[in-house]
Amino acid sequence: MSQKVLLTSKEVHIILHRLACQLIENHLDFSNTILIGLQPRGKFLAERIKQILESEYQVSDIQLGFLDITFFRDDFRRGEKPLEANKTQIDFLVEDKKVVFIDDVLYTGRSINAALTAIQSFGRPSEVELLTLIDRRFSRHLPIQPDYRGRQVDAINNEKVLVKWFENDGEDAVYLITK
């Protein structure tokens, strides 16, 4: 097994700020916008984006929630190992709001498809956008594309993209792992 560094800590930092600026360009004051981190790994990215928006760009009153999509996936009964659900934390309605889904890696598109179904439990958004740190563009099973992408990666199927967050893994980095 080998691993190659795709993004260093400094590159992750730069990309996060660029993504935050792109959100500001499209949403201005965020009064009608909700950020939703997809559990488990999109949570770290969503928290970082919110922190950057608040501390560096003085955007206040950002609504942030976390959505568990485990039982909305079309493949949740197909695996051999038991699934572990995460906690959904959405303490507000999304009715007529602009929702920005945030996830670390866009791979097949199935997680986003599940998120589109799951969010309906909290109301009907006026718009849904997708922000992702890594877009594995040649791996899609569904016609889903990000509105905001940090980096496009051309990885073949036996390669895995691993995103590490300082809060969880002790470092900010993205690796391409070949088995």
N, CA, C and O of each residue as an XYZ file, in Angstrom:
716
protein
N       0.859     -1.182      0.000
C       0.000      0.000      0.000
C       0.898      1.236      0.000
O       1.831      1.337      0.796
N       0.607      2.166     -0.895
C       1.384      3.397     -0.949
C       0.444      4.589     -0.799
O      -0.751      4.506     -1.084
N       1.017      5.692     -0.347
C       0.201      6.895     -0.235
C       0.976      8.088     -0.774
O       2.187      8.212     -0.592
N       0.237      8.955     -1.439
C       0.796     10.158     -2.040
C       0.055     11.352     -1.465
O      -1.169     11.315     -1.342
N       0.769     12.402     -1.113
C       0.142     13.611     -0.576
C      -0.491     14.376     -1.738
O       0.193     14.770     -2.683
N      -1.806     14.580     -1.652
C      -2.507     15.393     -2.652
C      -2.561     16.853     -2.219
O      -2.373     17.756     -3.034
N      -2.820     17.078     -0.932
C      -2.885     18.437     -0.385
C      -2.167     18.473      0.953
O      -2.394     17.623      1.813
N      -1.306     19.456      1.123
C      -0.646     19.674      2.406
C      -1.550     20.523      3.294
O      -2.596     21.000      2.853
N      -1.148     20.705      4.523
C      -1.906     21.538      5.457
C      -2.076     22.956      4.910
O      -3.163     23.527      4.997
N      -1.029     23.516      4.358
C      -1.095     24.876      3.812
C      -2.074     24.945      2.636
O      -2.852     25.893      2.527
N      -2.032     23.948      1.766
C      -2.945     23.930      0.618
C      -4.398     23.774      1.066
O      -5.291     24.411      0.507
N      -4.639     22.932      2.070
C      -5.993     22.785      2.621
C      -6.474     24.128      3.156
O      -7.613     24.524      2.906
N      -5.621     24.825      3.884
C      -5.950     26.137      4.456
C      -6.344     27.127      3.358
O      -7.345     27.833      3.489
N      -5.571     27.180      2.291
C      -5.855     28.095      1.174
C      -7.177     27.744      0.509
O      -7.984     28.626      0.216
N      -7.395     26.466      0.272
C      -8.629     26.023     -0.385
C      -9.850     26.337      0.478
O     -10.875     26.768     -0.050
N      -9.763     26.132      1.785
C     -10.896     26.424      2.670
C     -11.264     27.901      2.605
O     -12.446     28.245      2.590
N     -10.269     28.772      2.568
C     -10.550     30.206      2.461
C     -11.167     30.559      1.106
O     -12.058     31.405      1.030
N     -10.698     29.919      0.052
C     -11.284     30.161     -1.269
C     -12.745     29.712     -1.305
O     -13.601     30.414     -1.843
N     -13.026     28.541     -0.732
C     -14.404     28.048     -0.690
C     -15.300     28.993      0.119
O     -16.437     29.256     -0.272
N     -14.790     29.500      1.244
C     -15.553     30.446      2.059
C     -15.860     31.709      1.262
O     -16.976     32.225      1.329
N     -14.885     32.212      0.513
C     -15.096     33.410     -0.306
C     -16.133     33.159     -1.402
O     -16.947     34.035     -1.697
N     -16.109     31.984     -1.998
C     -17.094     31.659     -3.021
C     -18.501     31.621     -2.429
O     -19.460     32.060     -3.064
N     -18.619     31.095     -1.212
C     -19.927     31.097     -0.544
C     -20.405     32.527     -0.290
O     -21.577     32.838     -0.502
N     -19.507     33.387      0.159
C     -19.873     34.783      0.410
C     -20.341     35.451     -0.882
O     -21.321     36.196     -0.871
N     -19.657     35.196     -1.986
C     -20.046     35.777     -3.269
C     -21.479     35.416     -3.640
O     -22.210     36.238     -4.191
N     -21.874     34.190     -3.338
C     -23.205     33.720     -3.748
C     -24.292     33.901     -2.699
O     -25.475     33.889     -3.038
N     -23.917     34.068     -1.428
C     -24.933     34.114     -0.370
C     -24.912     35.393      0.457
O     -25.814     35.607      1.266
N     -23.931     36.229      0.283
C     -23.789     37.512      0.965
C     -23.925     37.424      2.471
O     -22.936     37.166      3.156
N     -25.129     37.632      3.015
C     -25.283     37.710      4.476
C     -25.726     36.398      5.133
O     -25.785     36.331      6.360
N     -26.029     35.390      4.382
C     -26.408     34.064      4.879
C     -27.716     34.063      5.688
O     -27.986     33.104      6.411
N     -28.519     35.111      5.577
C     -29.773     35.157      6.336
C     -30.776     34.116      5.845
O     -31.670     33.715      6.590
N     -30.634     33.685      4.617
C     -31.562     32.702      4.060
C     -30.834     31.410      3.661
O     -31.349     30.608      2.882
N     -29.631     31.228      4.209
C     -28.782     30.096      3.832
C     -28.462     29.242      5.049
O     -28.206     29.755      6.138
N     -28.482     27.932      4.843
C     -28.166     26.975      5.905
C     -27.033     26.077      5.412
O     -27.069     25.578      4.287
N     -26.038     25.879      6.257
C     -24.955     24.947      5.950
C     -25.253     23.614      6.622
O     -25.574     23.570      7.810
N     -25.146     22.532      5.866
C     -25.414     21.192      6.388
C     -24.205     20.302      6.111
O     -23.920     19.976      4.959
N     -23.496     19.911      7.168
C     -22.384     18.973      7.039
C     -22.916     17.558      7.033
O     -23.712     17.184      7.894
N     -22.479     16.767      6.066
C     -22.928     15.375      5.993
C     -22.049     14.528      6.900
O     -20.823     14.541      6.790
N     -22.695     13.791      7.799
C     -21.988     12.935      8.750
C     -21.400     11.730      8.030
O     -22.026     11.240      7.089
N     -20.265     11.239      8.409
C     -19.473     11.725      9.533
C     -18.404     12.738      9.140
O     -18.095     13.625      9.935
N     -17.825     12.637      7.936
C     -16.618     13.409      7.622
C     -16.895     14.824      7.135
O     -16.020     15.685      7.232
N     -18.090     15.086      6.616
C     -18.421     16.441      6.181
C     -18.584     17.402      7.341
O     -18.545     18.619      7.162
N     -18.766     16.851      8.533
C     -18.930     17.677      9.732
C     -17.700     18.542      9.975
O     -17.827     19.722     10.301
N     -16.508     17.964      9.819
C     -15.270     18.706     10.074
C     -15.108     19.854      9.078
O     -14.734     20.963      9.458
N     -15.390     19.584      7.812
C     -15.295     20.612      6.782
C     -16.317     21.721      7.024
O     -15.990     22.901      6.901
N     -17.543     21.352      7.366
C     -18.591     22.349      7.619
C     -18.239     23.241      8.806
O     -18.437     24.455      8.753
N     -17.723     22.649      9.865
C     -17.330     23.440     11.031
C     -16.202     24.401     10.683
O     -16.201     25.546     11.135
N     -15.244     23.948      9.885
C     -14.137     24.808      9.473
C     -14.618     25.978      8.622
O     -14.206     27.119      8.826
N     -15.498     25.678      7.663
C     -16.022     26.726      6.787
C     -16.773     27.768      7.624
O     -16.593     28.971      7.431
N     -17.602     27.306      8.543
C     -18.349     28.243      9.401
C     -17.382     29.098     10.219
O     -17.569     30.309     10.339
N     -16.364     28.475     10.774
C     -15.389     29.211     11.598
C     -14.671     30.273     10.767
O     -14.460     31.387     11.246
N     -14.298     29.949      9.542
C     -13.630     30.911      8.666
C     -14.568     32.063      8.319
O     -14.168     33.227      8.355
N     -15.806     31.740      7.983
C     -16.783     32.779      7.642
C     -16.982     33.748      8.805
O     -17.056     34.961      8.605
N     -17.065     33.208     10.012
C     -17.314     34.057     11.178
C     -16.080     34.853     11.586
O     -16.168     36.064     11.788
N     -14.931     34.190     11.711
C     -13.766     34.858     12.271
C     -13.024     35.728     11.256
O     -12.523     36.791     11.622
N     -12.943     35.316     10.022
C     -12.146     36.057      9.048
C     -12.976     37.001      8.182
O     -12.453     37.988      7.665
N     -14.262     36.708      8.022
C     -15.091     37.524      7.135
C     -16.295     38.141      7.852
O     -17.167     38.726      7.210
N     -16.342     38.013      9.166
C     -17.360     38.628     10.023
C     -18.797     38.346      9.573
O     -19.669     39.208      9.687
N     -19.033     37.150      9.068
C     -20.399     36.730      8.754
C     -20.982     36.177     10.048
O     -20.402     35.280     10.659
N     -22.123     36.708     10.464
C     -22.695     36.265     11.739
C     -23.996     35.496     11.513
O     -24.573     35.511     10.426
N     -24.424     34.841     12.555
C     -25.695     34.104     12.564
C     -25.796     33.039     11.474
O     -26.835     32.900     10.828
N     -24.729     32.301     11.277
C     -24.745     31.208     10.300
C     -25.403     29.995     10.945
O     -25.004     29.557     12.024
N     -26.404     29.464     10.278
C     -27.045     28.253     10.771
C     -26.290     27.051     10.212
O     -26.113     26.912      9.002
N     -25.847     26.183     11.132
C     -25.084     24.993     10.761
C     -25.740     23.772     11.376
O     -26.043     23.748     12.569
N     -25.953     22.773     10.560
C     -26.504     21.513     11.041
C     -25.695     20.356     10.496
O     -24.846     20.521      9.620
N     -25.982     19.169     11.040
C     -25.295     17.957     10.607
C     -26.345     16.906     10.296
O     -27.279     16.700     11.071
N     -26.188     16.243      9.161
C     -27.188     15.304      8.678
C     -26.586     13.915      8.544
O     -25.582     13.724      7.857
N     -27.213     12.943      9.210
C     -26.813     11.544      9.058
C     -27.662     10.930      7.958
O     -28.891     10.992      8.002
N     -27.006     10.343      6.979
C     -27.709      9.787      5.819
C     -27.664      8.266      5.778
O     -28.075      7.657      4.791
N     -27.165      7.652      6.848
C     -26.915      6.209      6.861
C     -28.093      5.398      6.337
O     -27.918      4.562      5.450
N     -29.275      5.626      6.863
C     -30.414      4.781      6.515
C     -31.200      5.297      5.313
O     -32.253      4.756      4.975
N     -30.690      6.335      4.676
C     -31.287      6.834      3.445
C     -30.497      6.377      2.222
O     -30.916      6.600      1.087
N     -29.357      5.737      2.459
C     -28.525      5.263      1.350
C     -29.187      4.072      0.659
O     -29.854      3.262      1.302
N     -28.995      3.977     -0.643
C     -29.582      2.857     -1.385
C     -28.811      1.559     -1.186
O     -29.267      0.501     -1.618
N     -27.658      1.623     -0.543
C     -26.852      0.422     -0.342
C     -26.702      0.045      1.130
O     -25.838     -0.767      1.460
N     -27.519      0.611      2.028
C     -27.273      0.388      3.452
C     -27.543     -1.049      3.900
O     -27.063     -1.445      4.963
N     -28.270     -1.820      3.154
C     -28.522     -3.219      3.525
C     -27.617     -4.189      2.778
O     -27.740     -5.401      2.954
N     -26.730     -3.692      1.964
C     -25.921     -4.556      1.104
C     -24.583     -4.939      1.711
O     -23.971     -5.912      1.271
N     -24.119     -4.212      2.694
C     -22.808     -4.490      3.264
C     -22.821     -5.648      4.233
O     -23.866     -6.031      4.758
N     -21.657     -6.195      4.460
C     -21.524     -7.317      5.384
C     -21.381     -6.855      6.829
O     -21.808     -7.543      7.756
N     -20.774     -5.677      7.010
C     -20.585     -5.198      8.373
C     -21.769     -4.334      8.795
O     -22.364     -3.649      7.963
N     -22.113     -4.361     10.079
C     -23.224     -3.539     10.549
C     -22.884     -2.057     10.450
O     -21.749     -1.651     10.696
N     -23.872     -1.265     10.089
C     -23.662      0.168      9.944
C     -23.743      0.875     11.289
O     -24.499      0.481     12.177
N     -22.958      1.912     11.412
C     -23.020      2.745     12.608
C     -23.562      4.101     12.207
O     -22.940      4.822     11.427
N     -24.720      4.446     12.739
C     -25.328      5.733     12.427
C     -24.660      6.828     13.241
O     -24.133      6.587     14.327
N     -24.694      8.022     12.698
C     -24.205      9.201     13.391
C     -25.409     10.025     13.817
O     -26.551      9.648     13.556
N     -25.156     11.129     14.463
C     -26.248     11.934     14.985
C     -26.610     13.056     14.013
O     -25.741     13.796     13.552
N     -27.892     13.170     13.711
C     -28.385     14.314     12.957
C     -28.645     15.432     13.950
O     -29.308     15.230     14.967
N     -28.122     16.603     13.653
C     -28.344     17.776     14.498
C     -28.807     18.917     13.599
O     -27.995     19.678     13.072
N     -30.103     19.021     13.435
C     -30.690     20.122     12.674
C     -31.818     20.674     13.543
O     -32.885     20.070     13.660
N     -31.564     21.819     14.143
C     -32.500     22.414     15.095
C     -33.306     23.548     14.478
O     -33.696     24.487     15.172
N     -33.555     23.463     13.181
C     -34.271     24.517     12.477
C     -34.948     23.903     11.264
O     -34.595     22.809     10.824
N     -35.922     24.621     10.734
C     -36.591     24.173      9.514
C     -35.788     24.631      8.310
O     -35.135     25.673      8.355
N     -35.833     23.868      7.248
C     -35.140     24.259      6.032
C     -36.128     24.760      4.972
O     -35.743     25.052      3.839
N     -37.371     24.851      5.346
C     -38.425     25.286      4.428
C     -38.062     26.620      3.776
O     -37.812     27.610      4.463
N     -38.035     26.634      2.437
C     -37.749     27.827      1.636
C     -36.382     28.452      1.905
O     -36.182     29.634      1.623
N     -35.447     27.684      2.440
C     -34.079     28.169      2.674
C     -33.153     27.614      1.593
O     -33.451     26.606      0.952
N     -32.036     28.291      1.410
C     -30.985     27.781      0.537
C     -30.101     26.876      1.386
O     -29.527     27.317      2.383
N     -29.995     25.632      0.996
C     -29.218     24.647      1.743
C     -27.923     24.363      0.985
O     -27.934     24.113     -0.220
N     -26.812     24.407      1.711
C     -25.525     24.037      1.135
C     -25.063     22.763      1.838
O     -24.687     22.792      3.010
N     -25.094     21.635      1.104
C     -24.540     20.389      1.632
C     -23.021     20.487      1.581
O     -22.452     20.978      0.606
N     -22.375     20.016      2.636
C     -20.916     20.062      2.715
C     -20.409     18.658      3.035
O     -20.803     18.049      4.029
N     -19.522     18.157      2.167
C     -18.924     16.840      2.381
C     -17.470     16.882      1.943
O     -17.086     17.707      1.114
N     -16.660     15.986      2.504
C     -15.224     16.041      2.211
C     -14.877     15.511      0.828
O     -14.063     16.116      0.130
N     -15.478     14.389      0.410
C     -15.156     13.795     -0.888
C     -16.445     13.462     -1.631
O     -17.332     12.807     -1.083
N     -16.546     13.911     -2.870
C     -17.637     13.503     -3.753
C     -17.095     12.377     -4.620
O     -16.169     12.562     -5.411
N     -17.693     11.210     -4.451
C     -17.203     10.011     -5.143
C     -18.262      9.540     -6.137
O     -18.247      9.968     -7.291
N     -19.176      8.673     -5.718
C     -20.186      8.135     -6.641
C     -21.406      9.037     -6.764
O     -22.128      8.968     -7.759
N     -21.641      9.881     -5.766
C     -22.831     10.725     -5.746
C     -23.952     10.135     -4.919
O     -24.971     10.791     -4.703
N     -23.786      8.909     -4.454
C     -24.854      8.239     -3.696
C     -25.114      8.893     -2.340
O     -26.256      8.927     -1.882
N     -24.082      9.405     -1.702
C     -24.285     10.091     -0.415
C     -25.123     11.348     -0.600
O     -25.992     11.648      0.219
N     -24.861     12.076     -1.668
C     -25.617     13.306     -1.929
C     -27.060     12.960     -2.280
O     -27.985     13.659     -1.864
N     -27.256     11.902     -3.031
C     -28.609     11.446     -3.344
C     -29.369     11.112     -2.059
O     -30.538     11.470     -1.909
N     -28.696     10.424     -1.138
C     -29.316     10.095      0.150
C     -29.610     11.367      0.949
O     -30.649     11.464      1.602
N     -28.708     12.332      0.899
C     -28.903     13.590      1.627
C     -30.099     14.360      1.078
O     -30.832     14.989      1.841
N     -30.302     14.318     -0.228
C     -31.453     14.994     -0.831
C     -32.764     14.399     -0.312
O     -33.740     15.120     -0.105
N     -32.778     13.101     -0.109
C     -33.965     12.443      0.452
C     -34.112     12.764      1.936
O     -35.206     13.089      2.395
N     -33.026     12.675      2.678
C     -33.069     12.867      4.129
C     -33.469     14.287      4.525
O     -34.165     14.473      5.523
N     -33.046     15.278      3.769
C     -33.316     16.678      4.148
C     -34.804     17.005      4.063
O     -35.270     17.954      4.694
N     -35.544     16.227      3.293
C     -36.983     16.475      3.157
C     -37.723     16.342      4.489
O     -38.816     16.887      4.642
N     -37.146     15.632      5.444
C     -37.755     15.500      6.769
C     -37.766     16.814      7.526
O     -38.482     16.952      8.518
N     -36.984     17.778      7.071
C     -36.856     19.057      7.772
C     -37.460     20.217      6.990
O     -37.280     21.379      7.354
N     -38.175     19.899      5.917
C     -38.810     20.923      5.096
C     -38.308     20.849      3.666
O     -37.453     20.034      3.319
N     -38.871     21.729      2.851
C     -38.498     21.741      1.429
C     -37.630     22.970      1.157
O     -38.120     24.099      1.193
N     -36.341     22.751      0.884
C     -35.463     23.887      0.603
C     -35.840     24.573     -0.710
O     -36.384     23.938     -1.613
N     -35.550     25.871     -0.812
C     -35.781     26.569     -2.075
C     -34.698     26.215     -3.086
O     -34.958     26.167     -4.288
N     -33.477     25.965     -2.598
C     -32.353     25.560     -3.438
C     -31.446     24.645     -2.633
O     -31.410     24.708     -1.404
N     -30.716     23.794     -3.340
C     -29.703     22.958     -2.695
C     -28.429     23.070     -3.515
O     -28.441     22.912     -4.736
N     -27.327     23.347     -2.821
C     -26.015     23.399     -3.456
C     -25.110     22.387     -2.772
O     -25.422     21.885     -1.692
N     -23.979     22.093     -3.417
C     -23.026     21.136     -2.875
C     -21.630     21.742     -2.853
O     -21.134     22.237     -3.865
N     -21.006     21.693     -1.683
C     -19.614     22.098     -1.502
C     -18.829     20.864     -1.090
O     -19.201     20.171     -0.144
N     -17.752     20.593     -1.798
C     -16.930     19.435     -1.477
C     -15.456     19.805     -1.569
O     -15.054     20.578     -2.439
N     -14.666     19.255     -0.679
C     -13.230     19.510     -0.707
C     -12.581     18.805     -1.893
O     -11.772     19.399     -2.606
N     -12.934     17.543     -2.102
C     -12.349     16.736     -3.173
C     -13.461     16.203     -4.079
O     -14.449     15.640     -3.607
N     -13.282     16.388     -5.368
C     -14.216     15.874     -6.372
C     -13.499     14.799     -7.188
O     -12.615     15.087     -7.994
N     -13.907     13.551     -6.951
C     -13.378     12.428     -7.754
C     -14.246     12.318     -8.998
O     -15.190     11.529     -9.033
N     -13.935     13.095    -10.000
C     -14.857     13.323    -11.109
C     -15.120     12.128    -12.012
O     -16.168     12.095    -12.656
N     -14.240     11.154    -12.094
C     -14.462     10.033    -13.005
C     -15.094      8.824    -12.319
O     -15.081      7.726    -12.875
N     -15.641      9.007    -11.133
C     -16.169      7.893    -10.355
C     -17.682      7.959    -10.138
O     -18.233      7.158     -9.383
N     -18.343      8.889    -10.781
C     -19.746      9.145    -10.506
C     -20.654      8.035    -11.013
O     -20.490      7.545    -12.130
N     -21.617      7.642    -10.177
C     -22.684      6.718    -10.574
C     -23.966      7.471    -10.871
O     -24.844      6.961    -11.567
N     -24.079      8.682    -10.347
C     -25.277      9.510    -10.505
C     -24.868     10.873    -11.067
O     -23.736     11.310    -10.858
N     -25.769     11.546    -11.772
C     -25.413     12.834    -12.383
C     -25.422     13.979    -11.363
O     -26.290     14.852    -11.403
N     -24.457     13.961    -10.463
C     -24.362     14.958     -9.391
C     -23.001     15.632     -9.504
O     -21.973     14.962     -9.600
N     -23.001     16.956     -9.492
C     -21.766     17.732     -9.591
C     -21.734     18.778     -8.479
O     -22.785     19.286     -8.087
N     -20.548     19.111     -7.963
C     -20.468     20.128     -6.916
C     -20.597     21.544     -7.480
O     -20.171     21.824     -8.600
N     -21.194     22.427     -6.680
C     -21.239     23.851     -7.013
C     -19.942     24.530     -6.595
O     -19.501     25.498     -7.214
N     -19.337     24.001     -5.530
C     -18.072     24.523     -5.011
C     -17.157     23.320     -4.797
O     -17.524     22.370     -4.105
N     -15.977     23.362     -5.389
C     -15.043     22.246     -5.226
C     -13.688     22.794     -4.869
O     -13.234     23.801     -5.412
N     -13.046     22.102     -3.934
C     -11.698     22.484     -3.554
C     -10.682     22.026     -4.575
O      -9.891     22.831     -5.067
N     -10.691     20.747     -4.902
C      -9.722     20.176     -5.841
C     -10.366     19.007     -6.556
O     -11.082     18.211     -5.948
N     -10.107     18.905     -7.852
C     -10.541     17.748     -8.631
C      -9.427     16.723     -8.622
O      -8.256     17.061     -8.794
N      -9.793     15.477     -8.422
C      -8.805     14.402     -8.380
C      -9.254     13.309     -9.343
O     -10.400     12.860     -9.318
N      -8.325     12.898    -10.183
C      -8.599     11.793    -11.091
C      -8.005     10.539    -10.474
O      -6.830     10.228    -10.671
N      -8.834      9.825     -9.725
C      -8.389      8.597     -9.054
C      -9.140      7.426     -9.669
O     -10.337      7.511     -9.942
N      -8.421      6.339     -9.879
C      -9.082      5.155    -10.410
C      -9.654      4.341     -9.245
O      -9.361      4.618     -8.082
N     -10.457      3.353     -9.563
C     -11.262      2.676     -8.550
C     -10.493      1.995     -7.428
O     -11.017      1.901     -6.319
N      -9.276      1.516     -7.661
C      -8.563      0.870     -6.562
C      -7.792      1.878     -5.705
O      -7.089      1.496     -4.769
N      -7.926      3.159     -6.028
C      -7.312      4.206     -5.228
C      -8.357      4.839     -4.320
O      -9.527      4.960     -4.682
N      -7.918      5.234     -3.152
C      -8.821      5.855     -2.180
C      -8.288      7.233     -1.829
O      -7.082      7.423     -1.671
N      -9.192      8.185     -1.709
C      -8.824      9.526     -1.260
C      -9.127      9.601      0.228
O     -10.260      9.363      0.647
N      -8.127      9.926      1.018
C      -8.271     10.015      2.471
C      -8.033     11.454      2.918
O      -6.949     12.006      2.734
N      -9.068     12.050      3.508
C      -8.970     13.409      4.026
C      -8.752     13.314      5.531
O      -9.503     12.642      6.238
N      -7.729     13.988      6.003
C      -7.441     14.017      7.441
C      -7.664     15.431      7.953
O      -7.231     16.409      7.343
N      -8.360     15.516      9.102
C      -8.635     16.802      9.744
C      -7.910     16.850     11.072
O      -7.871     15.865     11.810
N      -7.341     17.992     11.364
C      -6.572     18.157     12.597
C      -7.396     17.761     13.826
O      -6.884     17.111     14.737
N      -8.674     18.155     13.845
C      -9.540     17.886     14.998
C      -9.733     16.401     15.246
O      -9.964     15.989     16.383
N      -9.643     15.602     14.213
C      -9.918     14.180     14.322
C      -8.658     13.320     14.159
O      -8.515     12.287     14.813
N      -7.756     13.754     13.286
C      -6.613     12.927     12.903
C      -5.260     13.526     13.279
O      -4.224     12.896     13.066
N      -5.261     14.739     13.836
C      -4.011     15.364     14.245
C      -3.270     16.096     13.142
O      -2.187     16.631     13.379
N      -3.834     16.130     11.935
C      -3.220     16.869     10.834
C      -4.280     17.211      9.792
O      -5.297     16.530      9.666
N      -4.015     18.284      9.049
C      -4.826     18.624      7.890
C      -4.057     18.187      6.661
O      -2.983     18.721      6.382
N      -4.585     17.226      5.923
C      -3.920     16.738      4.720
C      -4.888     15.865      3.932
O      -5.867     15.348      4.471
N      -4.594     15.714      2.647
C      -5.356     14.802      1.803
C      -4.363     13.885      1.111
O      -3.377     14.336      0.529
N      -4.642     12.578      1.186
C      -3.768     11.569      0.620
C      -4.499     10.746     -0.424
O      -5.710     10.542     -0.337
N      -3.746     10.273     -1.415
C      -4.232      9.296     -2.365
C      -3.571      7.972     -1.990
O      -2.347      7.846     -2.013
N      -4.400      6.989     -1.646
C      -3.892      5.708     -1.172
C      -4.140      4.657     -2.239
O      -5.258      4.511     -2.734
N      -3.094      3.930     -2.589
C      -3.193      2.843     -3.560
C      -2.977      1.533     -2.837
O      -1.990      1.364     -2.122
N      -3.896      0.611     -3.022
C      -3.795     -0.684     -2.347
C      -3.073     -1.690     -3.194
O      -2.899     -2.835     -2.777
